[in-house]
Amino acid sequence: MTHVLVLGAGVVGMTTALALAKKGFEVFVLDAASGPAEAGASFGNGAQLSYFYTDAMASPSLALNIPKYILGLDPAFRISLSLSPSFLLWALRFLANSTQKAFERNTTDILELALRSRKGVADLSSKLEFDYTSNGKITLFSSLKSLRKAERLTELKNRYGAGQIVLTQQQALEREPALEHYGHSFVGAIWSPYDEAGDSRLFCRNLRILLERDYGVQFLFDTKVRGLRRQANKLVAVTTEKEEIQCSRAVMSLGAYTPLIARTAGISLPIWSVQGYSFTIPAFDTAPRASITDTSRKIVFCRIGDRLRVAGLADIGPANGKFKEDRFSTLLATAKGILPKAGDYDGEVKPWTGFRPVTPNSKPIVGRTRIKGLYLNCGHGSLGWTLSMATAGGLADVMHPGV
Ligand SMILES: Cc1cc2nc3c(=O)[nH]c(=O)nc-3n(C[C@H](O)[C@H](O)[C@H](O)COP(=O)(O)OP(=O)(O)OC[C@H]3O[C@@H](n4cnc5c(N)ncnc54)[C@H](O)[C@@H]3O)c2cc1C
């Protein structure tokens, strides 16, 4: 049997392990944390399976607002400039993807990928418990200008079966009564009936059980990777803090940390970490059933089981992963202002911060590298949970035993 080592047990690594095991590989998964989805973005993300909200991060409106973000005038989005060559190169490529044409192309490419993921998640939902819901998504707009722009994108997405409908404020209230307590004004909304949600951490934990039981996948936790060792153009080992593991085939799915480890093998990846925050509180009965996205405040609300997950903020800059109290307070205060009756904000609040590993075109990097035996499944940006089943399947099609 052909062995493969999957580096990283976030949602991307775990789904990769499943896809490879199904192809007949003998799979080992390695992670620095004590269990799957314990340390990375798959732990505390927005819980959205946003099959039709696949908007690329680089866009004309983001590009227009860059001065505002640099000056710290938008509470939800910050850019701290870095003069490092890798940041400058990434930023230039990001800007090149900010034209309307590139934005629409990238958004629909990601949508096609998301649609491939959708069936895989639905199939697994009968085998795994992960607070999976299919209650749709309502995206709110505070200005007519932004609603009109989104309408144009809706037309494009509906060609792919999105079934999205533009709603007046009144129609949005009828569809989601929780919006009655909405603390700001909105001019209209887009209803996306086929978007779903689920807890990606729970998904990973239960997927581990399935992988061990049905496919004999083996896990090595508390094992931090330091680097990769190659001879000439061939992967020969993965070096960890504990030992060196001989291996001729490995997949890098280390989320935001993939570029760091790839560099040890001389591979440079166009991925920049964009820090975000979330928190989880007990949900009240008055919490929305559908997921709610407030576009102007860049925040998402999602009910997962009896909990409410709120996620948002995007801080681009030198990544150190530190939890910044002031940024978290911004998210908490914004959420309270928007949907004050959705959950117990004054009870047990579980805060979290993590990174979106963002590529200039927001598309994941999947496939071979120039080093024989070394593969990539990384750079999933804001949509790693949504896209994971598709990218895992795509990679498994590239790698098949004997290659
Ligand atoms: C605030 C926020 C909200 C988001 N909301 C959504 C959403 O609603 N829907 C959606 O689809 N996506 C969302 N995302 C994005 C999504 O969470 C990520 O794209 C996805 O989790 C990436 O998965 P991953 O497995 O690649 O990385 P991660 O989940 O980060 O996992 C990487 C793993 O690698 C391990 N690791 C790292 N370095 C090492 C090392 N040196 N040695 C060993 N192990 C290591 C870590 O321990 C971790 O387990 C959000 C992200 C953020 C930050």
The ligand as an SDF file (V2000), in Angstrom:
LIG
                    3D

 53 58  0  0  0  0  0  0  0  0999 V2000
  -12.7760   34.6940   11.4400 C   0  0  0  0  0  0  0  0  0  0  0  0
  -12.8580   33.6300   10.3850 C   0  0  0  0  0  0  0  0  0  0  0  0
  -14.1070   33.2310    9.9010 C   0  0  0  0  0  0  0  0  0  0  0  0
  -14.1950   32.2560    8.9110 C   0  0  0  0  0  0  0  0  0  0  0  0
  -15.4270   31.8450    8.5030 N   0  0  0  0  0  0  0  0  0  0  0  0
  -15.5420   30.8490    7.5890 C   0  0  0  0  0  0  0  0  0  0  0  0
  -16.8230   30.3710    7.2110 C   0  0  0  0  0  0  0  0  0  0  0  0
  -17.8370   30.7820    7.7400 O   0  0  0  0  0  0  0  0  0  0  0  0
  -16.8800   29.4090    6.2520 N   0  0  0  0  0  0  0  0  0  0  0  0
  -15.7560   28.9050    5.6450 C   0  0  0  0  0  0  0  0  0  0  0  0
  -15.8810   28.0710    4.7620 O   0  0  0  0  0  0  0  0  0  0  0  0
  -14.5280   29.3260    6.0240 N   0  0  0  0  0  0  0  0  0  0  0  0
  -14.3940   30.2790    6.9660 C   0  0  0  0  0  0  0  0  0  0  0  0
  -13.1580   30.7240    7.3600 N   0  0  0  0  0  0  0  0  0  0  0  0
  -11.9810   30.1560    6.7090 C   0  0  0  0  0  0  0  0  0  0  0  0
  -11.6920   28.7340    7.1520 C   0  0  0  0  0  0  0  0  0  0  0  0
  -11.8350   28.6190    8.5470 O   0  0  0  0  0  0  0  0  0  0  0  0
  -10.2780   28.3380    6.7310 C   0  0  0  0  0  0  0  0  0  0  0  0
  -10.1220   28.5670    5.3430 O   0  0  0  0  0  0  0  0  0  0  0  0
  -10.0440   26.8580    6.9860 C   0  0  0  0  0  0  0  0  0  0  0  0
  -10.3240   26.5520    8.3370 O   0  0  0  0  0  0  0  0  0  0  0  0
   -8.6180   26.4700    6.6660 C   0  0  0  0  0  0  0  0  0  0  0  0
   -8.4900   25.1260    7.0190 O   0  0  0  0  0  0  0  0  0  0  0  0
   -7.0610   24.4580    7.0700 P   0  0  0  0  0  0  0  0  0  0  0  0
   -7.2770   23.0450    7.4480 O   0  0  0  0  0  0  0  0  0  0  0  0
   -6.3400   24.7600    5.7950 O   0  0  0  0  0  0  0  0  0  0  0  0
   -6.2810   25.2590    8.1840 O   0  0  0  0  0  0  0  0  0  0  0  0
   -6.4420   25.2490    9.7710 P   0  0  0  0  0  0  0  0  0  0  0  0
   -7.8100   24.9710   10.1930 O   0  0  0  0  0  0  0  0  0  0  0  0
   -5.8060   26.5120   10.2250 O   0  0  0  0  0  0  0  0  0  0  0  0
   -5.5820   24.0050   10.2120 O   0  0  0  0  0  0  0  0  0  0  0  0
   -4.1840   23.9810   10.0760 C   0  0  0  0  0  0  0  0  0  0  0  0
   -3.6680   22.9160   10.9990 C   0  0  0  0  0  0  0  0  0  0  0  0
   -2.2500   22.8480   10.8470 O   0  0  0  0  0  0  0  0  0  0  0  0
   -1.6770   22.6940   12.1180 C   0  0  0  0  0  0  0  0  0  0  0  0
   -0.3070   23.2250   12.0710 N   0  0  0  0  0  0  0  0  0  0  0  0
    0.0940   24.4910   11.7840 C   0  0  0  0  0  0  0  0  0  0  0  0
    1.4350   24.5690   11.8130 N   0  0  0  0  0  0  0  0  0  0  0  0
    1.8850   23.3320   12.1140 C   0  0  0  0  0  0  0  0  0  0  0  0
    3.1740   22.7680   12.2700 C   0  0  0  0  0  0  0  0  0  0  0  0
    4.3050   23.4870   12.1150 N   0  0  0  0  0  0  0  0  0  0  0  0
    3.2710   21.4460   12.5620 N   0  0  0  0  0  0  0  0  0  0  0  0
    2.1640   20.6770   12.7120 C   0  0  0  0  0  0  0  0  0  0  0  0
    0.9090   21.1640   12.5900 N   0  0  0  0  0  0  0  0  0  0  0  0
    0.7740   22.4740   12.2930 C   0  0  0  0  0  0  0  0  0  0  0  0
   -2.5730   23.4600   13.0840 C   0  0  0  0  0  0  0  0  0  0  0  0
   -2.4440   22.9480   14.3880 O   0  0  0  0  0  0  0  0  0  0  0  0
   -3.9410   23.2070   12.4670 C   0  0  0  0  0  0  0  0  0  0  0  0
   -4.5900   22.1060   13.0500 O   0  0  0  0  0  0  0  0  0  0  0  0
  -13.0150   31.6820    8.3620 C   0  0  0  0  0  0  0  0  0  0  0  0
  -11.7670   32.0590    8.8650 C   0  0  0  0  0  0  0  0  0  0  0  0
  -11.6830   33.0130    9.8680 C   0  0  0  0  0  0  0  0  0  0  0  0
  -10.3430   33.3930   10.4000 C   0  0  0  0  0  0  0  0  0  0  0  0
  1  2  1  0
  2  3  1  0
  2 52  2  0
  3  4  2  0
  4  5  1  0
  4 50  1  0
  5  6  2  0
  6  7  1  0
  6 13  1  0
  7  8  2  0
  7  9  1  0
  9 10  1  0
 10 11  2  0
 10 12  1  0
 12 13  2  0
 13 14  1  0
 14 15  1  0
 14 50  1  0
 15 16  1  0
 16 17  1  0
 16 18  1  0
 18 19  1  0
 18 20  1  0
 20 21  1  0
 20 22  1  0
 22 23  1  0
 23 24  1  0
 24 25  2  0
 24 26  1  0
 24 27  1  0
 27 28  1  0
 28 29  2  0
 28 30  1  0
 28 31  1  0
 31 32  1  0
 32 33  1  0
 33 34  1  0
 33 48  1  0
 34 35  1  0
 35 36  1  0
 35 46  1  0
 36 37  1  0
 36 45  1  0
 37 38  2  0
 38 39  1  0
 39 40  1  0
 39 45  2  0
 40 41  1  0
 40 42  2  0
 42 43  1  0
 43 44  2  0
 44 45  1  0
 46 47  1  0
 46 48  1  0
 48 49  1  0
 50 51  2  0
 51 52  1  0
 52 53  1  0
M  END
$$$$
